[in-house]
């Protein structure tokens, strides 16, 4: 069995993203697709004064008509200083600040103007620190390019076949995007991973899930994250012949 997972590269993504990465044998950073303004590519949420608040990496001339791998970061160094200061003020008293913050500083100060390089670097650095060994490859670099007539689902199947995968694993939101019957016809098993939120200590009135991995790591540390990475269930996709193809 060889399981492939694919996601757009996100900035400091939430725990479910890391569960997907850890559960796969190969992880593809889907950086060939267009940037989505207001999504998770260059921003995520942390807990400030008990409320979810945005942490954003500013871009230079971002457009929803540009591929992720073509975008550039804001060239000013000021946003990096500001972002790190926000993290320091927010989590300075957290149990694992002294071990987690140095890596975050290394990530934020990574000397590149390429958004895709920046995101790929932070994902690899954090994965290594959490003990996740799944190889990560960028779709724009490691695979034959998408054909103009390919649908989104056909491209995913194509990437799975190029990678010689037998299983494709996606987050639960993919249930509305992908047809189990179509994957089955292509010789692939389609499965979905469902995050089971496991509360950890937070400075909030009640537990807030789906925050950036930063929030989890500051509370439990790199050495304590494993039970949270394993808190998920897998669901096979239906493969009824009458199923609607996406």
C-alpha positions as semicolon CSV with decimal commas, in nm:
position;residue;x (nm);y (nm);z (nm)
1;X;0,000;0,000;0,000
2;X;0,130;0,346;-0,093
3;X;-0,080;0,638;0,029
4;X;-0,055;0,984;-0,125
5;X;-0,202;1,298;0,026
6;X;-0,219;1,637;-0,142
7;X;-0,290;1,985;-0,008
8;X;-0,210;2,342;-0,092
9;X;0,080;2,463;0,122
10;X;-0,062;2,647;0,423
11;X;0,106;2,881;0,670
12;X;0,149;2,718;1,013
13;X;-0,156;2,496;0,947
14;X;-0,388;2,344;1,204
15;X;-0,350;2,000;1,357
16;X;-0,566;1,820;1,098
17;X;-0,325;1,921;0,822
18;X;-0,038;1,758;1,012
19;X;-0,244;1,446;1,075
20;X;-0,297;1,417;0,701
21;X;0,073;1,465;0,635
22;X;0,177;1,213;0,900
23;X;-0,074;0,949;0,784
24;X;0,051;0,953;0,423
25;X;0,350;0,779;0,266
26;X;0,400;1,076;0,033
27;X;0,274;1,431;0,063
28;X;0,234;1,666;-0,233
29;X;0,235;2,042;-0,182
30;X;-0,020;2,147;-0,444
31;X;0,147;2,476;-0,538
32;X;0,047;2,476;-0,905
33;X;-0,308;2,593;-0,831
34;X;-0,413;2,956;-0,805
35;X;-0,381;3,154;-0,487
36;X;-0,705;3,187;-0,288
37;X;-0,746;3,525;-0,123
38;X;-0,885;3,499;0,227
39;X;-0,784;3,132;0,258
40;X;-0,516;2,961;0,463
41;X;-0,219;2,988;0,228
42;X;-0,056;3,291;0,391
43;X;-0,245;3,323;0,718
44;X;-0,371;3,127;1,017
45;X;-0,530;3,181;1,356
46;X;-0,374;3,192;1,701
47;X;-0,535;3,265;2,036
48;X;-0,488;3,626;2,151
49;X;-0,658;3,728;2,476
50;X;-0,874;3,418;2,455
51;X;-1,000;3,494;2,104
52;X;-0,898;3,345;1,765
53;X;-0,698;3,612;1,581
54;X;-0,527;3,620;1,242
55;X;-0,153;3,587;1,189
56;X;-0,075;3,691;0,830
57;X;0,225;3,680;0,596
58;X;0,188;3,979;0,358
59;X;0,238;3,924;-0,012
60;X;0,359;4,145;-0,296
61;X;0,084;4,205;-0,554
62;X;-0,111;3,888;-0,474
63;X;-0,371;3,790;-0,732
64;X;-0,623;3,503;-0,740
65;X;-0,517;3,450;-1,102
66;X;-0,158;3,360;-1,010
67;X;-0,033;3,016;-0,914
68;X;0,095;2,981;-0,560
69;X;0,447;2,903;-0,681
70;X;0,456;3,232;-0,876
71;X;0,380;3,458;-0,579
72;X;0,631;3,666;-0,387
73;X;0,644;3,775;-0,023
74;X;0,635;4,140;0,076
75;X;1,005;4,239;0,046
76;X;0,997;4,459;0,360
77;X;1,160;4,295;0,665
78;X;0,918;4,471;0,899
79;X;0,641;4,212;0,874
80;X;0,877;3,939;0,994
81;X;0,969;4,141;1,303
82;X;0,605;4,223;1,371
83;X;0,490;3,862;1,332
84;X;0,758;3,733;1,568
85;X;0,678;4,004;1,821
86;X;0,312;3,899;1,815
87;X;0,409;3,536;1,879
88;X;0,644;3,638;2,157
89;X;0,387;3,855;2,334
90;X;0,111;3,598;2,292
91;X;0,296;3,283;2,394
92;X;0,590;3,412;2,598
93;X;0,456;3,250;2,917
94;X;0,354;2,921;2,754
95;X;0,506;2,597;2,887
96;X;0,705;2,520;2,571
97;X;0,785;2,868;2,444
98;X;1,162;2,825;2,495
99;X;1,179;2,524;2,263
100;X;0,914;2,619;2,006
101;X;0,983;2,989;1,950
102;X;1,344;2,948;1,823
103;X;1,217;2,726;1,541
104;X;0,939;2,970;1,458
105;X;1,194;3,250;1,442
106;X;1,408;3,041;1,206
107;X;1,100;2,980;0,990
108;X;0,982;3,340;0,977
109;X;1,330;3,475;0,902
110;X;1,399;3,219;0,628
111;X;1,576;3,426;0,358
112;X;1,351;3,391;0,056
113;X;1,104;3,611;-0,132
114;X;0,921;3,311;-0,283
115;X;0,594;3,227;-0,110
116;X;0,615;2,861;-0,216
117;X;0,973;2,827;-0,092
118;X;0,880;2,992;0,236
119;X;0,581;2,764;0,290
120;X;0,764;2,446;0,188
121;X;1,051;2,530;0,423
122;X;0,826;2,590;0,726
123;X;0,628;2,271;0,663
124;X;0,945;2,063;0,641
125;X;1,101;2,224;0,947
126;X;0,795;2,171;1,163
127;X;0,739;1,817;1,036
128;X;1,095;1,723;1,128
129;X;1,058;1,878;1,474
130;X;0,738;1,677;1,532
131;X;0,897;1,353;1,414
132;X;0,696;1,332;1,089
133;X;0,911;1,164;0,824
134;X;0,670;1,170;0,528
135;X;0,852;1,295;0,212
136;X;0,716;1,627;0,084
137;X;0,723;1,719;-0,285
138;X;0,597;2,024;-0,471
139;X;0,359;1,948;-0,757
140;X;0,507;2,225;-0,973
141;X;0,853;2,070;-0,949
142;X;0,818;1,694;-0,909
143;X;0,549;1,595;-1,159
144;X;0,451;1,638;-1,522
145;X;0,239;1,952;-1,560
146;X;-0,138;1,956;-1,556
147;X;-0,308;1,932;-1,894
148;X;-0,541;2,221;-1,983
149;X;-0,847;1,998;-2,012
150;X;-0,796;1,816;-1,681
151;X;-1,055;1,864;-1,408
152;X;-0,938;1,909;-1,050
153;X;-1,025;1,548;-0,970
154;X;-0,857;1,416;-1,286
155;X;-0,540;1,602;-1,190
156;X;-0,538;1,444;-0,844
157;X;-0,580;1,098;-0,998
158;X;-0,303;1,184;-1,245
159;X;-0,066;1,282;-0,964
160;X;-0,148;0,961;-0,775
161;X;-0,070;0,757;-1,085
162;X;0,256;0,943;-1,149
163;X;0,355;0,871;-0,788
164;X;0,251;0,503;-0,819
165;X;0,013;0,544;-0,526
166;X;-0,252;0,286;-0,441
167;X;-0,450;0,504;-0,196
168;X;-0,544;0,872;-0,192
169;X;-0,608;1,035;0,145
170;X;-0,789;1,367;0,187
171;X;-0,944;1,579;0,460
172;X;-1,317;1,537;0,518
173;X;-1,400;1,842;0,306
174;X;-1,297;1,641;0,000
175;X;-1,614;1,431;0,027
176;X;-1,794;1,695;-0,179
177;X;-1,513;1,716;-0,437
178;X;-1,413;1,361;-0,517
179;X;-1,595;1,052;-0,643
180;X;-1,502;0,721;-0,483
181;X;-1,627;0,543;-0,795
182;X;-1,395;0,743;-1,022
183;X;-1,093;0,674;-0,803
184;X;-1,188;0,306;-0,787
185;X;-1,211;0,295;-1,167
186;X;-0,857;0,437;-1,181
187;X;-0,729;0,163;-0,949
188;X;-0,713;0,386;-0,642
189;X;-0,874;0,361;-0,299
190;X;-1,011;0,693;-0,173
191;X;-1,020;0,760;0,200
192;X;-1,090;1,060;0,422
193;X;-0,928;1,156;0,750
194;X;-1,146;1,303;1,024
195;X;-0,985;1,511;1,300
196;X;-1,102;1,420;1,651
197;X;-1,024;1,736;1,852
198;X;-0,825;1,644;2,163
199;X;-0,830;1,938;2,406
200;X;-0,505;2,072;2,551
201;X;-0,452;2,357;2,800
202;X;-0,550;2,698;2,658
203;X;-0,605;3,046;2,798
204;X;-0,967;3,059;2,684
205;X;-1,311;3,023;2,843
206;X;-1,365;2,701;2,648
207;X;-1,141;2,499;2,418
208;X;-1,095;2,644;2,068
209;X;-1,005;2,382;1,807
210;X;-0,865;2,422;1,455
211;X;-0,612;2,689;1,551
212;X;-0,261;2,704;1,406
213;X;-0,029;2,423;1,515
214;X;0,161;2,697;1,701
215;X;-0,110;2,699;1,967
216;X;-0,085;2,322;2,016
217;X;0,294;2,317;2,024
218;X;0,322;2,600;2,275
219;X;0,097;2,398;2,510
220;X;0,234;2,043;2,469
221;X;0,570;2,082;2,294
222;X;0,732;1,881;2,017
223;X;0,773;1,579;2,244
224;X;0,408;1,581;2,351
225;X;0,238;1,629;2,015
226;X;0,223;1,262;1,911
227;X;-0,112;1,174;2,078
228;X;-0,269;1,473;1,902
229;X;-0,129;1,369;1,564
230;X;-0,288;1,027;1,615
231;X;-0,634;1,158;1,718
232;X;-0,822;1,088;1,395
233;X;-1,040;0,830;1,224
234;X;-1,027;0,714;0,862
235;X;-1,337;0,675;0,644
236;X;-1,346;0,491;0,309
237;X;-1,530;0,663;0,025
238;X;-1,842;0,509;-0,120
239;X;-1,789;0,352;-0,462
240;X;-2,146;0,300;-0,581
241;X;-2,170;0,292;-0,963
242;X;-2,447;0,554;-0,952
243;X;-2,233;0,801;-0,758
244;X;-2,203;1,146;-0,915
245;X;-1,863;1,219;-1,061
246;X;-1,704;1,548;-0,949
